Amino acid sequence: MSAFTYPARFTTGSDGRIRVEFVDLPHVATDGKDDHEAMEEAVDALGSDLSIRLSRREEIPAGQAD
């Protein structure tokens, strides 16, 4: 089984929330009230996106091989 890395960019919005965007998945984004919540939400958003793609038999972006 292969493992892939999907880098994420964390930025602070004007409202103080932490926004998370995935470099290789530009349509996947989320946020959280702090770093901890943003990380949890990022893991959930990434997992959900990949799971939906798999169930629809869509292409999975390569990401960065580990």
C-alpha positions in Angstrom: 0.0 0.0 0.0 1.3 3.5 -0.9 1.3 6.5 1.4 0.9 10.0 0.1 1.2 13.4 1.7 -1.1 16.3 1.0 0.5 19.5 2.3 -1.8 22.0 3.9 -1.5 25.8 4.2 -2.7 27.3 7.5 -3.5 31.0 7.6 -5.3 33.3 10.0 -8.4 35.0 8.6 -9.5 38.5 9.3 -12.0 37.0 11.8 -9.2 35.3 13.7 -10.2 31.8 12.6 -7.5 29.4 11.2 -8.1 28.6 7.6 -6.7 25.4 6.1 -6.2 24.9 2.3 -4.6 21.9 0.6 -1.9 22.6 -1.9 -2.8 19.7 -4.2 -6.5 19.8 -3.6 -7.5 23.4 -4.2 -11.3 22.8 -3.7 -10.7 21.3 -0.2 -10.7 23.9 2.5 -11.9 24.2 6.1 -11.2 26.2 9.2 -11.2 26.1 13.0 -11.3 28.5 16.0 -7.7 27.5 16.9 -4.8 25.4 15.6 -6.1 22.2 17.3 -9.6 22.5 15.9 -8.3 23.5 12.4 -6.0 20.4 12.3 -9.0 18.2 13.3 -11.2 19.8 10.7 -8.4 19.5 8.1 -8.0 15.7 8.7 -11.8 15.3 8.4 -12.0 17.4 5.2 -9.2 15.5 3.5 -10.5 12.1 4.6 -14.0 13.0 3.4 -12.8 14.3 0.0 -10.7 11.2 -0.7 -13.5 8.8 0.5 -16.0 10.4 -1.8 -13.6 10.3 -4.7 -13.0 6.6 -4.1 -16.7 5.7 -3.8 -17.4 7.5 -7.1 -14.4 5.8 -8.7 -12.9 9.3 -9.5 -9.2 10.0 -9.9 -7.3 10.6 -6.7 -4.7 13.4 -7.1 -1.2 12.0 -6.6 -0.1 14.3 -3.8 3.5 13.8 -2.8 4.7 10.2 -2.4 6.3 9.3 1.0 
